[in-house]
Amino acid sequence: MAKRPRLIVAILVLLGCALCHAAEPEAPDTILSRISSLCHNAAKPVGIEFFIDYYGVFQGNPVGGQSQDFAYSQYLPFGFEWKEPLGWRGGGVRVSAVSGAGRDLSATIGNAFEVSQAWSDNTLFLYEAYLVQKAFNDRLEVVVGRVSSAEFFAGLPALNLLVTGGLNSVPSALKLNSPFTGDRSASWAAGARWLPAEETYIMAGLFQARADLGETGPYHGLDLAFGPDDGGFAVAEIGWTPNSARFTAVQEDRRFTRNSTELPGDGGGLPGIYKVGAYFANQARNSYPGGWGSDPFGFYLLGQQALWEKTRGKPTGPHLSVFGGATWSPPTGVTEVPWSGFLGTAWQGPLPARPADHLYVLGQIGNFSGPYADSVGQSPAGAFESVLNAGYIFKITKELSVQPDIQYIVRPGGFGESGNALVLGLQITVEL
């Protein structure tokens, strides 16, 4: 299975070399752009849009960790979206699946904040399948079906730029401490978003919580039943979006999700997004020995603010933003990472000749709880892990990007059992 993804990557690299003169993502008429246009426009008469994306990550740790190694990881989501099917006004359907392949380099390094956002096990699994209903001039949006909580909650546009799985697409402490689902699984859920005023929104969701939701392999996402031991997981979020068009206008992109890399402005000022959220579950995640016995709950605070825009109100143009956040979960018997924080900058168009490229620099840190330290036979004193990360996204075309990335992990695993690790990586992304 490993040879086929490498062949795909080789073809993509050759295409990238042929197109490397392009600075603007929408400028060239390429094979990829034609395929993308076919996927999005072929079924327009009935409103169906198909999508397939590819994230391939090559990484190695020449220094540090439990041992040195090289790993490839692949995340390939595909599916369709159907807006207003059969005349259903304000409605929509999204169904997706994911093909995962490769190996988890973090298992070799021994760190908690995964180094690759593309790692999702070697398997093919059903991901999301949900219905959307919008009403009251899009001020109300209701979602019902199989949903990932990370698809709608606790994310920022800048996080979707990153290679590290420690922050893409949400802070990993949320998934370590609770049944917060991410790119590997989805669960039955119902939620809603309401805009009580301009530049303000309220979101809430109730999700199925079960012990094996983080494991794609055993049931490939096809076990849709409710088990006798299942519980509930609730998330609520309040957001403020100053000078932002994100929640004040109908989204024209093909996705219902919030996983955009842009911070769209309304032209009235520098845009931002600030959010505070809380979560609670009556079903703990069995994330470590002794991790059962109490109901996990916690809070998060996130924000991203544009500091400069070359053209006011044009999110696809050169701009500079700062982003950061923190999570806190009281250190109970189920909490692995009681608190974590991150801070970074994202700069689109750092080079005048390449206005679509991105440069990002950030740091992340989190500590480990006493119960978790006891469960692995360690002392909680000074138990923390931090990551320094930088990368550059070469936007070859609108569909294709090549992204070198470097991560330096301090105290992998939190207890100083292995040396600080240097991780060098390259991500290739195709979004059709």
Stockholm file with secondary structure:
# STOCKHOLM 1.0

chainA/1-432         MAKRPRLIVAILVLLGCALCHAAEPEAPDTILSRISSLCHNAAKPVGIEFFIDYYGVFQGNPVGGQSQDFAYSQYLPFGFEWKEPLGWRGGGVRVSAVSGAGRDLSATIGNAFEVSQAWSDNTLFLYEAYLVQKAFNDRLEVVVGRVSSAEFFAGLPALNLLVTGGLNSVPSALKLNSPFTGDRSASWAAGARWLPAEETYIMAGLFQARADLGETGPYHGLDLAFGPDDGGFAVAEIGWTPNSARFTAVQEDRRFTRNSTELPGDGGGLPGIYKVGAYFANQARNSYPGGWGSDPFGFYLLGQQALWEKTRGKPTGPHLSVFGGATWSPPTGVTEVPWSGFLGTAWQGPLPARPADHLYVLGQIGNFSGPYADSVGQSPAGAFESVLNAGYIFKITKELSVQPDIQYIVRPGGFGESGNALVLGLQITVEL
#=GR chainA/1-432 SS CCHHHHHHHHHHHHHHHHHTTCCSTTSCCCHHHHHHHHHHHTTGGGTEEEEEEEEEEEEEEEEEESSCCEEEEEEEEEEEEEESGGGCTTEEEEEEEEEEEECCHHHHHTCSSCSCTTCCCSEEEEEEEEEEEEETTTTEEEEEEEECGGGTSSCCGGGGGCSCTTTSSSCHHHHHHSCCCCTTCCEEEEEEEEEEETTEEEEEEEEEECTTTTCSTTTTTCCCCCCTTCEEEEEEEEEECTTBCTTTSCCCSSCSSCCCSCCCBCSSSCCEEEEEEEEEESSCCCCSTTCCSSCCEEEEEEEEEEEEESSTTCTTSCEEEEEEEEEECCCCTTCSCSEEEEEEEEEECCBTTBTTCEEEEEEEEEECCHHHHHHTTCCCTTCEEEEEEEEEEEECSSSEEEEEEEEEEESTTSSSSSEEEEEEEEEEEEEC
#=GC SS_cons         CCHHHHHHHHHHHHHHHHHTTCCSTTSCCCHHHHHHHHHHHTTGGGTEEEEEEEEEEEEEEEEEESSCCEEEEEEEEEEEEEESGGGCTTEEEEEEEEEEEECCHHHHHTCSSCSCTTCCCSEEEEEEEEEEEEETTTTEEEEEEEECGGGTSSCCGGGGGCSCTTTSSSCHHHHHHSCCCCTTCCEEEEEEEEEEETTEEEEEEEEEECTTTTCSTTTTTCCCCCCTTCEEEEEEEEEECTTBCTTTSCCCSSCSSCCCSCCCBCSSSCCEEEEEEEEEESSCCCCSTTCCSSCCEEEEEEEEEEEEESSTTCTTSCEEEEEEEEEECCCCTTCSCSEEEEEEEEEECCBTTBTTCEEEEEEEEEECCHHHHHHTTCCCTTCEEEEEEEEEEEECSSSEEEEEEEEEEESTTSSSSSEEEEEEEEEEEEEC
//
